[in-house]
Amino acid sequence: MNSELKENKIEESNTKKIKEILSSDRGINAGIVFISDAHNKIKLGAMNPIYSKVLEIVDEIKDKFSTEVEVKQITTEEWEKWNSEEMQQFKPNEVDNSNKVLKNSLPEEKLEDTELKEAVKKLDQEIKNTSLQNSDKKPKSILQEVISNELTNELSNKQEDKFDFFDLDENPEEDEEVDIIEDSEFEDADDPVIKAAGSILSTCSRLKASDIHAEPLEDRMRIRYRIDGVLKEVYSLPKAKSRAIISRIKVMSKLDIAEKRLPQDGRIRCRINEVVSDFRVSTLPGKWGEKIVLRALQSDSSMLDLDKLISSKNELSMVRDMGSSPYGIFIVVGPTGSGKSTTLYSILNERNTPDVNISTVEDPVEYTLDGIHQVQVIREKGLDFSRALRSLMRQDPDIILVGETRDKETAQTAMEAALTGHMVFTTLHANDTATAITRLNEMGIPPYLVGSSVIGVMAQRLIRKICPKCSTSRSVDSEKDKLAHQHGIQVLKKASVVDLSNNSSKELCPICNGTGYKGRLGLYEVMKVNDPIRELIMKSSTADVIRECASSNGVKSLLNYGMDLVKEGLTTIEEVERVCLLND
């Protein structure tokens, strides 16, 4: 009896200590709360159970108190309810006592129409200029001048782009009709949220951005666009509208709007100014709500031209030579968003003739080419890269494109296909051509299989192109500009970047609007697997040894390729240093 009382006393003491940990600033910032300690188990609640700070606290409790811990995912409202005492720190006019949700800080009074129109006019100008701005200036101050409903409505009404949203058939095997929302339905919608969601996609098209980041923060929802590889905050929307806008985007991408605790992936297809655009959608829960990232998938096949992509004639000739091979495997490596898929599709576009059977396995299908059979990976149904590739081998293919080699099984199947008379193209995550070879060895692929099947590897990056109108020149300083001096460069081009926070009144360049850059160029490192390199692969040599051998055989590194562009005045040395590995 006494031992039971003692045990209960110890448990109560532990529970008290655990509550102290959770009620600390560390626990509040992690969004974790205490639920119960029934059945010798501590039950906790967290808005994001996989958040690193949550995991740290859970591990600490397990180790310190030697107890089992179960973490349940909770909503923001539940967290605020359980932490009602902490909510008292906010002023009464900032808290809606009915649901403990913070109100938006925008003023409630209605502005005169003239003021509203002027504010929207300023905001439209900010959005148009942001396509090329390197600006930290945000229209947040303008947004705070108007109430949320009117601003969202006006912002959306100012868009002149025509939309036609329609759902994708996620299950190809099911013969379902695609639901289409007509232009009239979208344009005549009374709901400002629908128009605001459309405005977000429209702005992406107008700015020629590759990604959209819609991220709820504590007091607002910021909308950022990745333009020429750099994220820029274009505008903010009221916090009160963030959930509604995210729900609208989830509806358009056929996601579960009720599921806010787990990540989801979907897709949106829309028509903007009679041009069909595809967006890959990803949601991720967070402390202040779900963040949504949309990747704009460029489906315009007119962009697929190797002559426009690769400026160096030598590298272009090598890629064409290897791309026209009847068999073997050609690998393109580089980080996300470096243009790997565009390069491979450009090669396929040149080989796409009626007498050649071309099949692809992708996730997602980024370009649609007539005459090519394209397979969309559906992992939830068991159709992954390796399974789809095995099925393609029974389809009598001549050329196969594997969107990404992620595992040993996929890599081995692709190489076996290359050895049996098929031409295989694929992508791989690696820093350069030499590390791509060692990456395959690390995946468990036998060296003899790599050496026998791989005919070439190409690494690539995308680099910003300097503005031709406002750029300036300066002489090279042999001490400060050692890299340029080593490459024999006498004059460097300098980007005219305008800091709008300090020079807001300065007239901006009409081409780049103060960023100093316009458009992007490709950097390429092309390594053809010849006999010396093949021997090193068979011996499982290190990346450094393979890299040295490749260099002695005339392979131009990414850095050297970039410095050639600097010498031609097409980019800046700062850009080359930003995207290249300085290991040459």
N, C-alpha and C positions, 0 to 999 in steps of 0.2 A: 504494500500500500504506500509506504513512504517513498519507495523507489519510483512508483508511478507519479506521485506528486512532484518528486524531484525532476523527473523527466519532463512533465508538463511545464514546470517552472522554467527549465532550460529552453524549451520550445517557445514559450512566451517571450523569454529574453531575446532569443534569436529573431523572432518575428519583429520585436521592437527595433532591434538593430537594423534589420533589413528595411523596415519602413523609414528609418532615419537616412539610410543610403538613398532610397528612392525619392525622399522629400528634399534632398539636397539639390543645389543648382545643377549638379552633374546629372542627376536623375530626371529633373524637369526638362533640361535641354535634350535629353535622349528621348523624351516622350514616353516614359515607362512608369507604370503605377502598380500598386499592390492590390490583388483581388482577394485571395484567401490562402490559408495554410492547411486545408483539410487533407486527411489521409496521408500524413507525413510527406506532403508535397507542397511546395510553394508555387502558387499560381500568380503570374504576373500578366499585365496587359501592356501592349506597346502598339503605337500607330504603325511602326515599321519594324517588325521582329528581326529583320536581317540587317538593320542599321548597325554599323560597327560599334557605336557607343552603347547600344542596347546589348550586343553580344559581350562586350567587355564587362558590363555590370552583371550579366547573367553568369559569366565565368567566375567572376569574383565571389558571388553569392554561393555558387557550387563549391568552390575551393575553401572558402572561409567557414562555411557552416555545414559542409558535408551533407547536403540535402539535394533532393531532386527538384528541378525547376522546370515548370511548364509555362511557355509564353503564348498568350492568345493575342491575336490581332484585334485591335479596337479602332473605332472611328474617332475622328477629331472631336465630335460632340461628346463621346463617352469620356475621352481624356479630359476635356474641359470640365465635365460634370464631376469626375473624381478629384480634380484639382481645383475645386471651386474656391478653396481658401486662397490659392495663389492668384485666382482671378480678381481678388479684391484690390490688387495693386493698380488696376485700371480705374480710370475715372468713371463715375456712374453713367455719363452720357456716351461712353465708349462701349458699353456692354448692353446687349439685349438680354434682359433678365429672363425672358421666356425660354431661351434656348442656350444661353451662355456663349453666344457667338459674337465676335467682335464685329461692329458695324464698320462700313467703309468710312474713311475720314473725309471724303469729299463733302462739300457744303450741300445742304438740303435746299437752299433757296434757289429759285429759278431765275436765270439770267434773262435779260432782254434778248429778243431775237437778233438784234444787231450785234450784240456782244458774242452770242453763240456762234453766229456765222463767221465773225472775225477770228474767234478761237479755232474753229474748224479749218478755216483758210490757212492759218499759221501751221496747224498740225499737218495738213495735206502737203505743205511746202517742206516740212521737216521730213516726211515720209519719202517724198520724191528725191530729196537731196541725199538721204541716207544710203542710197544705192551705191554711192562711191565715197561716202564720208568716212574718215578715220576719226570719228567724233565721239567724245564722251558726253556731249550735250544731249540731253534726253528731253522729249516733249512732255515729261511728267508734269512740269509746272503748268503747261497749257491744259493738260487733262484735268488738273485740279481746279480749273476755272469754271468747269461746267459740271452739271449733275450727270450721274452715270448713264441713265436711260437716254437722255438727249444726246450725249456725246457718242455713245455706241451707235445710235440710230443715224446720226449725222455722218459719222465716220464711214459707215457702211453705204449710205446713200450717195456719198461722193465718189464711190467707185464706179467707173464707167465700163468695167469689164463685164462681159456676159458669161454666166455660169450655166452649166448643165451637169448636175451631180448624178451619178448612178453607181449602184453597188456592183462590186465584182463578184463573180461566181467563185466562191472559195472552194467549192467541191466540184471539180470538173466531171466527176463521174455521175453527178446528179444533174439531170436535165431540168434545171430551174430557170424561169424567166428572170432577167435582170430588171430590178426595179429602177425606173428612171424618174428623176425629178426634172420636169420641164423648166425651161428658162423662165416662163411666165410665173410658175409657182414660186421660184426663188426670188425674182425681182419684186413680185407683189406681196411677199411675205410681210406681215405686220410685226412679227417678232424681231426685235433688234438683235437678239442673240444669233439668229440664223444669218442675218446680214453681216454681223461682226465676224462670224466664223468664215464666211465667204470672203470678207475683206482680208483676212489673214492669209488665205491661199492666193488671193489676187495680188497682194503686195509681194509675195514670194516670186510670182511670175514676172512682175514688173521690175523687181530688183535683180532678177536672174540669180537668185540665191539657191544654194544646194540643200540647205536644211532650215527648218523652222523650229525654234525652241519656245514653247508656251509654258512658262514656269510660274506657278503661284508663289508669292512671297508673303511675308507677314502682313504687309499693308497694301499690296498691289499685285497685279499679274503682269510680268514683263514679257514682251514679245521680242525675241532676238532672231536674227537671220545670219546664216553663214554665207558671206559674200566674198568670193575669191579666196576661200579658205580661212577667213577671219570672221569670228562672231562679232556682231554689232547689235546693240540694243536700239531698236527703231522707235518703239513707243511702249507705253504702259496702258493697261486697262484697269478699271476699278476692281478691287478685291471682291466686291459683292457679285460681280458678273463672272468670276473665274470658273466656278463650278458649272454654271450653265453653259459657258462656251466649251469647256472640256467635254461635257456631256453631249453637246451637239456634234463635236468632232468624233466622239466615240460612236454616235449613231450613224454618221456618215461612213465610218470605217467598219461597221457591222460588229462592234465590240459590245460586251455586256456592260451597260451603264450602271448596273447595280453592284458590280464587282469593283471595289475601290481599294481592296487590300492586296491584290496580286498584280504583277505586271501582265500586260496584254499586248498582242501584236495584231495589226490589221492593215488595211489598205484602202485608199480612196482613189477613185478615178473621177475626174471632173473635166469639163470643157470650158476653157478660158479663152474668150475671143476666137472661138471656133477651132482652138487647138486643144487636143486631148492631152491632159497631164495626169500622171500617176504619182501618188505619194505613199510611201511606206510609213506606217504609223506605229509608234511604240509608246506605251504608257508605263509610268513607274511611280508608285506611291511615295509620298514624302511627308514631312512634318506639317506643311502648310497646304497639303493637297496633292493631287496627281499632277506630275509633269508629263507633258506630251511633246515628243520630238517627231517631226515629220521629215522624211528624206524625199526630196524631189527626184523622181526617176526620169531621166531624160530618154524619151522614147523616139526622138527624132533621128531617123536613120541617115539624114543628110549630114550629120556630124561625123559619121563613120568614114573618115578618109585619112589613111596613113600619111599622105603627103602633107596634110594640114597639122598632124599631130607631132611628127618627128622632123625637126628642122635640119639635123645633120644627115647629109647624104650617105655617109659611111654606115651609121647606125641604121638608117632606113633600109639600105640595101641588105644588111645582115638580117634584119627582122623579116623582110620579104622573102629572103632566101630560105630561112628556117621555117617560116609560115607556109611555104609552098611544098615542103617536104611531104612525101607520100606516107610516111610513118614516123613514129617517135613521139616524144612528149616535150612540149614547149611550156615553160613555167614563167609567169609574170608575178613579181613580188612587189610589195609596197604597202604602206599603211592604208587605213580606210579613207576613201575619198581621194585617192591618188590617181584615179583614172584607169585602173587595171582593166575593168570590164569594157570600157570604151576602146582600149587598145585591142583587146582580143576580138571584140565584135567587128572592129575595122578589118582585121585579118580575115575573119569569117566572111565579111561582106565581099571581099575580093575573090574568095574561093567559092562563093555561092552561085553555082551553075546547075542546070538541070541534070547533068550527068554525075553529080556528087551528092551523096546522102549525108546531110549534116544534122546532128542531133545535139541538144544541150540539156544539161541538168543545172538548174539555178535556184537561188533563194535570195531575192525574188527574181522573176524575169524582168530585166531592166529595159531591154530593147526588143521590139517585135520586128523580125525580118521575114519577108515573104519567102517561102520555100524552105524554111528551116523548122524542124520539129523541136519545140521547146517544152521541157518538162519542169513544172513547178514542184519544188520539194514541199511535202505536207508531213511534217514530223509527227503530228498528233495521230496520224493514220498509219504511221510506220514507213512512210515513203521518205527515206533520207537519201543522202548522196550515194552511199555505197549500194543500196538496194536498187535505186534508179539506174545507176551505172551498170550493174549486173544485168538488168532488164534490157538496157540499150544494146548490150553486146549481142542479143538475140534478134536485133532489128536490122542486121546487115548494114552497120554504119561505115562510112568512109572517114568522117571527121567527127570527133566528140569534143564538146566543151563542158568541163566540169567547173561550175561556178567557184568553188572553193574546196581545197583539199585540207580537211581538218583532222583526219584520223588515219591510223595505219591501214585500215581496211580499204578506205577510199583510195589512198595513195598506191597501195599495192595492186588493186584492181585496175587503176588507170595505167600503171606501168606495164602490167601484163597485157593490157589492150594495145599499148604502143608496140610491144614486142610481137604481136600477132597481126601486124600489118595495118594498124589504125593510126591516124594522126590525132593526138590528144592535146588539147589546150586546157590549162588550169591556172589558178592563182594560189598563192601561198603567202602567209605572213612571215616576212623576214626583212632584214635591214638592207641587204645587198645580195648580189648574185652568189658570192662565195658562201655566205651564211645560209642561203637557200639549200645548198647541197648538204651542209652539216645538219640542217633542220630535218631533212629527210632521214638522215642516219639516226637522229635522236628519236624519230617516230618509230624506229625499229625496222626500216626498210633495208634489206641487205645491200651492201655496197655494189655487188655485181649487178643487181637489178637496176640500181640508180645509174651506174656507168653505162649499162647496155641500152637503156631506154631514153634517157634525157639527152636531147640534141642541143638544147640551148636554154638559157635563163636570162630574163631581162628584169632589172629593177627600175622603178620609176617614181618620180615625185612631181608635184605641181608647184610652180613658183609664180609669184605675181609679176606681171609685166609692167615696166615703168611707163608712166604717162608720157606720151611723145610731145605734148604741148608745153607742160610746165616744168619738166625736169631741167636740172642745171648740171654743169660739169665742174669738176675740180681736179687739180693735179694730184698725183699719187705721192704720198709721203713714204719714203722708204722705211722709216722707223715705225710709223703708226699703221701703215697699210702693207704689212709684210706679206700677206697672202697675195695681194694684187701684184706686188713687186716681184714675187717669186714666179708669177705667171706672165711676166713681161708686159703688164698693163701700165700705161703711162697716164691715162686719163680715166677717171671714174665718173659715171653718171650718178646724180644724187636726186632722190625723190623729194619733191616739194610738198611735204606733209604740213598741213595747216592745223594748228592746235586751236580748235574753235572755242575752247574755254577761255583762252586769252586773246584770241584774235577774231572774235565773233563778227566784227564789222568789216573784216578784210574780204575783198572780193575773191570768190572761189573760182578755180579753174572750171570752165564749162564742161570739160571732158571727164575729169576725175573728181570734181567737187571737193578738192582739198586733201584727198587721200594720197596722192602722188603715184597711184597705181591704177591700171585699167586692164582687166583681163588676166589670163594666166597662160604660162608656157609649160611644156613638159621637159623634165630632165630624165635622161635615159642612160642606163648602163647595160650594155648588151654583151653577153658572154656566150660564145659558141663553144660547145663542148668538143674540143679536138682531142687528138691522141694524148698529148702531154697531160691535159686536165683530166682526161678519162683515167689515165694511170693513177693519178693522185686520188681520184674518187675511189678506185678499186682498193687503194691502200688505206682508206678511211683517214685521209690527211685532214689537218685542221683547216679552218676557214682562212687563217692568215697565209698558210702555205699555198692554198688554191688561189687566193687573191693575188699573191705575188707572182705566181705563174701566169695568171690571166693578164696582169699588167705587163709582164714581159712579152706577152703575145699580142699586145696592142689594144687591149680592152680599156676603153676610156671610162674612168670612174664617174660617179654622179657629180662629185666636186669639180672635176676637170671639165665635164660637160657644162656645168653651171658657170664656171669661170670663162668659158668660151662665149656664153651668152652675155656675160658682163663686158667682155672685150668688144662685143658687137654693139654694146649700148642698149640691149634689150631689157636688162634687169639691173638690180643693184647688188653690190657685194654683201649688203646686210641681208638681203633675201636669200642669197646662196648659203650664207652662214646659218640662217634660220632653219633651212630644210635639209641640209646635207650633213653627213657624218664627216667631221674634219679629222679623218684618220689617214689621210694620204701623205 
